[in-house]
Amino acid sequence: MSAPGWVVAKPVAHRGLHGGTAGLVENTCAAALAAIAAHCAIECDVQLSRDGEAFVFHDERLERLTERSGLLGDLDAREVARVQIAGSAETIPSLQGFLACVNGRTPLIIEIKSAFDGDMRLAERTANVVAQTDGPIALKSFDPEIMAHLRTHRARLGLERTPLGIVAEARFDPAEWPELDPELGRRLAQFLHWPQTRPEFLSWCVHDLPHAVPLLLREGMGVPVMAWTVRSPPDWEIARRWADQAVFEGEVMKSPPA
């Protein structure tokens, strides 16, 4: 399938519309509602609890955004659901709860986090939740094995109408990606997984634009490209020139280049 137009129709609020004077926290329902009110799409992340439930949270560890410490994946779903987000009255939302909050009112781009270890439980659980939900939802990941798995099992998982994409950048620095084997990092940077993944949209690092991979996919194959993460007017100008849409943070969305 080809990605429908809604995938890049609206600016995409990175982890919801958070920060700013309102002090909203990323990947919360409040940040999602703020994005909806601003007529933006939403990007969120999912992590897996010990007993196999998908939760909307970016980090593997809890310390940055909560009063708890340790790995989210060491807690079962009941425990995760009780962890309060620091600076918020909210707790970590389950993917089901987050989708109910959004309620199909704006496109949602879900990034499936990965340790690049071949574990497909989070991908499967995310797919199961998404398949039971109405509304425009797309799935993506840095991990090509996850996206190849979802593509292979698309019919079984009920994802026939769900766009599948890849998140990528031009280099995978071992200091920033310690979990990656250097050879895998090279393959990811060179997009050598294309025959297995064949993404229907691409999420590409704005600081690595222009680049041959997004140019070829966008201009040669009609694959829509979103640029992440846009945090300044110059970033937005790069996204406007070399991509179809911006995944943005902060106040920059108020005055993007025309």
C-alpha positions in Angstrom: 0.0 0.0 0.0 1.0 3.6 -0.3 0.8 6.0 2.6 -2.5 8.0 2.7 -2.2 11.8 2.6 -3.1 12.2 6.3 0.3 10.9 7.3 1.9 14.2 6.4 -1.1 16.5 6.2 -0.5 18.2 9.6 2.6 19.3 11.5 3.4 16.5 13.9 3.8 17.4 17.6 6.8 15.4 18.9 5.5 13.4 21.9 2.4 15.7 21.9 2.5 19.4 22.3 4.5 19.7 25.5 6.7 22.2 27.4 6.2 25.9 26.9 4.3 28.1 29.3 1.7 25.5 30.0 4.4 23.1 31.3 2.8 20.1 29.8 4.8 16.8 29.9 5.6 14.7 26.9 3.6 11.6 26.0 0.7 12.5 28.3 -2.9 12.9 27.5 -2.7 16.6 28.3 0.0 17.0 25.7 -2.1 15.0 23.2 -5.1 17.2 23.8 -3.0 20.4 23.4 -1.8 19.1 20.0 -5.4 18.4 18.9 -6.4 21.9 20.0 -3.6 23.3 17.9 -4.7 21.2 14.8 -1.5 19.1 14.9 -0.9 15.4 14.4 0.8 13.6 17.3 3.9 11.4 17.5 4.2 9.2 20.6 6.4 6.3 21.8 5.6 3.0 23.3 7.5 0.8 25.8 6.6 -2.7 27.1 5.7 -3.6 30.7 7.0 -6.8 32.2 3.7 -8.6 31.5 3.4 -7.5 28.0 1.3 -4.3 28.0 2.2 -1.3 25.8 2.6 2.1 27.5 3.1 5.5 26.1 6.6 6.5 27.3 9.8 7.4 25.6 12.6 6.2 27.9 13.6 2.7 28.9 14.2 4.1 32.4 11.8 6.0 34.6 14.1 8.6 36.3 13.9 11.5 33.8 10.1 11.9 33.9 8.9 10.3 37.1 9.7 10.0 40.8 10.5 6.3 40.4 13.8 4.8 39.3 14.6 1.7 37.3 13.4 0.2 34.1 9.8 0.5 33.0 10.0 -3.1 31.7 10.7 -4.4 35.2 7.2 -3.4 36.3 4.0 -5.1 35.5 1.1 -3.2 33.9 -0.6 -2.4 37.2 2.6 -1.0 38.6 3.3 1.1 35.5 -0.2 2.5 35.5 0.3 3.9 39.0 3.6 5.7 38.2 2.9 9.4 38.3 4.6 11.7 35.8 6.7 14.4 37.6 5.1 17.8 37.3 1.8 16.4 36.2 -1.3 14.9 37.8 -1.2 12.1 35.2 0.2 8.7 35.4 2.0 6.8 32.5 -0.8 6.1 30.0 -1.4 2.7 28.5 -1.5 2.8 24.7 -5.2 1.8 25.0 -5.9 4.7 27.3 -3.9 7.1 25.1 -5.8 6.1 22.0 -9.1 6.6 23.8 -7.9 10.1 24.8 -7.1 11.0 21.2 -10.2 9.3 20.0 -9.4 9.5 16.3 -9.5 13.3 16.3 -6.0 13.7 14.7 -3.4 11.5 13.0 -1.3 9.5 15.5 2.2 8.3 14.6 3.4 5.6 17.0 7.1 4.8 17.4 7.8 1.3 18.6 10.9 1.4 20.7 13.4 -1.4 20.4 16.5 -2.9 22.0 17.4 -4.4 18.6 17.3 -7.9 20.2 14.6 -9.6 18.0 11.9 -9.3 20.7 8.6 -8.7 18.9 6.3 -8.6 21.9 5.9 -4.8 21.9 5.3 -4.8 18.2 2.7 -7.5 18.4 0.9 -5.8 21.4 0.9 -2.4 19.7 -0.5 -3.9 16.5 -3.2 -5.7 18.5 -4.3 -2.4 20.2 -4.1 -0.4 17.0 -6.2 -3.0 15.1 -9.0 -2.5 17.5 -9.0 1.3 17.3 -10.7 3.6 14.7 -8.9 6.6 13.5 -5.8 7.5 11.5 -2.8 5.7 13.0 0.6 4.9 11.6 3.4 2.8 13.0 7.2 3.3 12.7 10.4 2.2 14.4 14.2 2.6 14.0 14.4 -1.2 14.1 13.9 -2.7 10.6 13.3 -6.2 12.0 10.2 -4.8 13.8 8.8 -3.2 10.6 9.6 -6.2 8.5 7.8 -8.4 11.0 4.7 -6.1 10.9 4.8 -6.1 7.1 5.1 -9.9 6.9 2.3 -10.5 9.4 0.1 -7.5 8.4 -3.0 -9.5 7.6 -2.9 -11.6 10.7 -2.4 -8.5 12.8 -5.2 -6.5 11.1 -2.8 -3.8 9.8 -3.9 -3.8 6.2 -4.9 -0.1 6.4 -2.2 1.0 8.8 0.8 2.7 7.2 4.2 1.3 8.2 7.3 3.5 8.3 11.0 3.7 9.3 12.7 6.2 11.5 16.3 6.8 10.3 19.3 9.1 10.1 22.5 9.3 8.2 24.8 7.9 10.9 24.4 5.8 14.0 27.2 7.0 16.4 28.2 4.1 18.7 28.3 6.6 21.6 24.6 7.4 21.1 23.6 3.8 20.0 25.6 1.5 22.3 23.0 -1.3 21.9 23.8 -1.4 18.1 26.4 -3.7 16.6 28.6 -1.4 14.4 27.8 -3.5 11.3 24.0 -3.1 12.0 24.5 0.6 12.4 26.2 0.7 9.1 23.3 -1.2 7.5 20.8 1.1 9.0 22.6 4.2 7.9 22.9 2.9 4.3 19.2 1.8 4.4 20.2 -1.7 3.3 17.0 -3.1 4.9 14.9 -1.7 2.1 14.0 -5.1 0.5 12.6 -6.3 3.8 10.9 -3.2 5.1 9.8 -1.2 2.0 8.5 1.6 4.3 5.4 3.5 3.2 6.7 6.7 4.9 10.1 7.8 6.2 10.9 9.8 9.3 14.4 11.3 8.8 16.7 13.4 11.0 16.3 17.1 10.0 20.0 17.6 10.6 20.8 15.0 8.0 19.0 16.8 5.2 19.5 16.9 2.3 20.5 13.3 1.8 20.3 10.7 -0.9 18.0 8.2 0.9 15.1 10.5 1.6 15.6 12.2 -1.7 15.4 8.9 -3.6 12.4 7.7 -1.6 10.5 11.0 -1.9 11.3 12.0 -5.4 11.8 8.6 -7.0 9.3 6.4 -5.3 6.7 8.9 -3.9 7.3 7.9 -0.3 6.3 10.8 2.0 9.1 12.1 4.3 8.7 13.8 7.7 11.7 15.5 9.3 12.5 15.1 13.0 13.0 16.9 15.3 12.4 20.5 14.2 13.1 22.9 17.0 14.0 26.2 15.3 12.9 28.3 12.2 16.1 27.2 10.3 15.1 23.5 11.0 11.7 24.2 9.7 13.0 25.8 6.6 15.1 22.6 6.0 12.0 20.5 6.6 9.9 22.6 4.2 12.5 22.3 1.5 13.5 18.7 1.7 10.6 16.9 3.4 6.8 16.8 3.3 6.2 17.5 7.0 7.9 18.4 10.2 7.9 16.5 13.5 8.4 19.5 15.8 8.8 20.6 19.4 8.2 23.9 21.2 6.9 27.2 20.0 8.4 26.9 16.5 5.1 25.7 15.0 3.6 29.2 15.6 5.7 30.8 12.8 7.0 28.2 10.3 8.3 29.5 7.0 5.6 30.0 4.4 
